[in-house]
Amino acid sequence: MAHGYLASEVLELVAAYSPKCGSNSIRAWYTALIEEASGQPVIDVDHFLISRERASRCEDYWKVLFLRDPLRRLVGFYSLWVVRDESLWCFADARQRFPLRDKSFSEFLLALQHLRAHDLPLQHHLVPQAANLQGVDFDETVAVERLGEGLAGLNQRLDLDVPIPHKNRSLDDPSLRDFVGDKKPDWFRNVGVPGAEYFFDVETRALALELYAADVELYRRRTGLDILRAIEP
């Protein structure tokens, strides 16, 4: 599934998030909220995960949907699981038959295009954010690009004061300012990783927007923000 749903009776708060969408920060923040509100330690926040169907029935809970710019999410996945740590999730499909090791970002997008054309399931980090939302009436949407601001607002709403975590913060190299969508993982390991926009030219951005059209529409509609632009030719 795309989204995980955290729900706590003591908070009366449902938080829906996807992998590679600030999920580690959101989970750490939610854990701290429960501990602050209950006075009890949380051993495993996964104990608070519920199904989408149960989330839709939490009528008195405040429901928050966390969304990330789908293009930034693709770069985040590639930078972490293909470039920095190819030992765990370096494949595109749920059956692990399409490895991404040694693939450029452009080749990664082509692999996703192939899976879509043949109706093959993606691995969970790549499932569209628009999936698994049916029937849940969200009260608020927080853009991951403004996560600190959004979590601070929720702290205030809950009248709880917990730290705003910043897990897996990007380590972009600001000195790199050329298109890198055709570079292989070894190049990034040797040279560095630039900002997300430098992974896209006109063609790769168009392909990514097509592959994640539902996410693009959802993100724009729910956050009011635009999608990452490609670099100028």
C-alpha positions in Angstrom: 0.0 0.0 0.0 1.1 3.6 -0.4 0.1 5.2 2.9 0.6 4.2 6.5 -2.0 5.4 8.9 -1.0 6.2 12.5 -3.8 6.6 15.0 -3.8 7.2 18.7 -6.7 7.4 21.0 -4.9 9.7 23.4 -4.2 12.2 20.6 -7.3 11.7 18.5 -5.1 12.2 15.5 -4.7 10.2 12.3 -1.5 10.8 10.4 -1.3 9.4 6.8 2.1 9.3 5.1 4.0 7.5 2.3 7.5 6.1 2.2 10.1 8.6 1.0 7.8 11.4 2.0 9.3 12.5 5.3 8.1 9.3 6.9 10.9 8.9 9.4 10.5 12.4 10.7 6.7 12.0 10.9 6.9 8.7 12.8 9.5 10.2 15.2 7.3 13.2 15.8 4.2 11.1 16.3 6.0 8.9 18.7 7.1 11.9 20.8 3.5 13.2 20.8 2.1 10.0 22.2 4.9 9.8 24.9 4.2 13.5 25.8 0.4 13.0 26.0 0.4 9.7 27.8 3.5 9.9 29.9 4.4 6.4 28.7 7.3 5.3 26.4 6.5 4.0 22.9 8.4 0.9 22.2 7.3 0.5 18.6 5.2 3.1 16.8 4.1 0.4 14.3 1.6 -0.7 17.1 -0.3 2.4 16.2 -0.7 1.6 12.5 -4.2 1.0 11.4 -5.9 0.2 8.0 -7.4 2.8 5.7 -10.8 1.3 6.4 -10.3 1.9 10.2 -9.0 5.4 9.6 -12.1 6.3 7.6 -14.2 5.4 10.6 -12.3 7.6 13.1 -14.9 10.3 12.7 -13.9 12.3 15.8 -10.1 12.3 15.0 -8.3 15.1 13.2 -7.0 13.5 10.0 -3.8 14.8 8.4 -2.4 13.8 5.0 1.3 14.3 4.4 2.3 14.8 0.7 5.6 15.3 -1.0 6.2 16.8 -4.5 6.3 13.5 -6.5 9.3 14.6 -8.5 11.3 15.3 -5.4 10.2 12.0 -4.0 11.6 10.2 -7.1 15.0 11.9 -6.6 14.9 11.1 -2.9 14.4 7.4 -3.7 17.1 7.3 -6.3 19.6 9.3 -4.2 19.2 7.1 -1.2 18.4 3.6 -2.4 20.3 3.6 -5.7 23.3 5.9 -5.0 23.9 5.9 -1.3 22.7 2.4 -0.2 22.2 -0.1 -3.0 22.1 -3.1 -0.6 18.4 -3.0 0.4 15.8 -1.4 -1.8 17.7 -1.0 -5.1 15.0 -2.4 -7.4 11.8 -1.0 -9.0 9.2 -3.7 -8.7 7.5 -5.5 -5.9 9.0 -8.9 -7.0 12.5 -7.6 -7.1 13.0 -8.6 -10.7 14.0 -5.1 -12.0 17.3 -4.2 -10.3 18.4 -0.5 -10.4 22.0 -1.0 -9.6 24.2 0.9 -12.1 21.2 2.6 -13.7 21.1 6.4 -14.3 18.1 8.4 -13.1 16.8 8.5 -16.7 17.1 4.7 -16.9 15.3 4.4 -13.6 12.3 6.4 -15.0 12.3 4.1 -18.1 12.2 1.1 -15.8 9.1 2.6 -14.1 7.6 3.3 -17.5 8.1 -0.4 -18.5 6.5 -1.6 -15.3 3.5 0.6 -15.8 3.1 -0.5 -19.5 3.0 -4.1 -18.4 0.8 -3.4 -15.3 3.5 -4.8 -12.9 3.4 -3.7 -9.3 6.0 -1.2 -8.0 7.9 -1.7 -4.8 6.4 0.1 -1.8 8.7 3.2 -1.9 7.4 3.9 -5.4 3.7 3.3 -5.1 1.9 6.5 -5.9 0.8 8.7 -3.0 -2.7 8.9 -4.5 -3.2 5.2 -3.8 -4.9 3.9 -0.7 -6.7 7.1 0.2 -10.3 6.2 -0.8 -13.0 6.9 1.8 -10.8 8.9 4.2 -12.0 12.5 4.7 -8.8 14.5 5.5 -9.1 17.7 7.6 -5.7 19.0 6.7 -2.8 18.4 4.3 0.8 19.1 5.1 3.4 19.4 2.3 6.6 17.7 3.2 8.5 20.6 1.6 7.0 22.6 4.5 7.1 19.9 7.1 8.6 21.9 10.0 5.9 24.5 9.7 3.2 21.9 9.4 4.3 19.9 12.4 4.7 23.0 14.5 1.1 23.9 13.6 -0.1 20.5 14.7 1.8 20.8 17.9 0.0 24.0 18.6 -3.4 22.4 17.7 -2.7 19.5 20.1 -1.3 21.9 22.8 1.8 19.7 23.0 5.4 20.8 22.8 7.6 18.2 21.2 10.7 18.7 19.0 10.4 18.9 15.2 12.7 16.1 13.9 14.6 16.3 10.7 15.5 12.7 9.8 17.3 11.8 6.5 17.9 15.4 5.6 19.2 15.9 2.1 22.9 16.4 1.6 22.8 18.2 -1.7 26.0 19.7 -3.1 25.2 23.3 -4.1 28.3 23.5 -6.3 26.8 21.0 -8.8 24.6 22.9 -11.2 24.4 20.7 -14.4 21.9 18.1 -15.6 22.8 14.7 -14.0 19.9 12.5 -15.2 22.2 10.6 -17.4 24.9 10.0 -14.8 25.5 6.5 -13.3 25.4 5.9 -9.5 29.2 5.7 -9.3 29.5 9.2 -10.7 27.4 10.6 -7.8 29.4 8.6 -5.3 32.6 10.1 -6.6 31.4 13.7 -7.3 28.3 14.3 -5.2 24.6 14.8 -5.5 23.1 18.1 -6.7 19.7 19.6 -5.9 16.6 17.7 -7.2 15.9 20.0 -10.1 19.2 19.0 -11.8 17.9 15.4 -12.3 15.3 16.7 -14.7 15.5 18.1 -18.2 12.4 18.7 -20.3 12.1 15.0 -21.4 12.7 13.4 -18.0 10.3 15.8 -16.3 7.6 15.1 -18.8 8.0 11.4 -18.3 7.9 11.7 -14.5 4.8 13.9 -14.7 3.1 11.3 -16.9 4.1 8.4 -14.6 2.8 10.1 -11.5 0.0 12.2 -13.0 -2.4 11.3 -10.2 0.2 12.3 -7.5 0.9 15.6 -9.4 -2.8 16.5 -9.4 -3.3 15.5 -5.8 -0.3 17.4 -4.6 -1.3 20.6 -6.5 -4.9 20.4 -5.4 -4.3 19.6 -1.7 -1.2 21.8 -1.1 -1.6 24.7 -3.5 2.0 24.3 -4.4 3.6 23.7 -7.9 5.8 20.8 -8.9 9.5 21.0 -9.2 10.7 22.6 -12.4 13.3 21.2 -14.8 16.6 23.1 -15.2 16.8 25.6 -18.1 18.5 24.1 -21.2 
